[in-house]
């Protein structure tokens, strides 16, 4: 009885303060996942009552030819945007960190500007820029240096690269800002001591900046991976997709979320689309879990 009275007096108010968060979390996160799992095990067109079919939807998704194509495109896309995007953001952060505070503010605004623009508008702008010459600025510039014949939006060999360029252009500003803030949090005394010991600029970056930026780099990597797995707007708009014709020429811009969207709202196969979404969710959780496990192992090992 005393313990219950102590709990009410000391801890109940704290749990009550957390209650709104957990209520919203349950309604907008846990419930949709549970409902999605239930729908994924059913055949449902959104109108008639759902019919339980077990794992049939999962088997249909995995065995469909577009599933392998979409996952292959996603893998190629991730291999480009995650390492290249992080390296560019890190390079920009290290570069801007060398400027005075006034110029650093200017460059921060410039690099962060793309993130302010919506993905829809960014995709429309880049669809114009990546058009064939003489309309497309990118191909026009490349033609000046003797590089011709690149069809960014209609050649399966370049379509993934086009999506990656637009995605990185839009996301790098946010990652740059995180890394730049991380650099500013590193005590300047570390660099001064290294300079006294004769360390070069590269050595200071390698042995001070990057190790101390590890938590921020990990955050950026996780964010880049999750964002990449959810890619939808950029490939959809660059390929000028429609519900009955999507994914670009030869399926070169076909991504999982696009396939989920069309299966649900064009094909009215909500159970099939939910199964696809659960597979993508499992993949996201697996990849993120691997990232956390690798970081934990690395920290314990070193």
Order of alpha helices (4+ residues) and beta strands (2+ residues): alpha-alpha-alpha-beta-beta-alpha-alpha-alpha-alpha-alpha-alpha-alpha-alpha-alpha-alpha-alpha-alpha
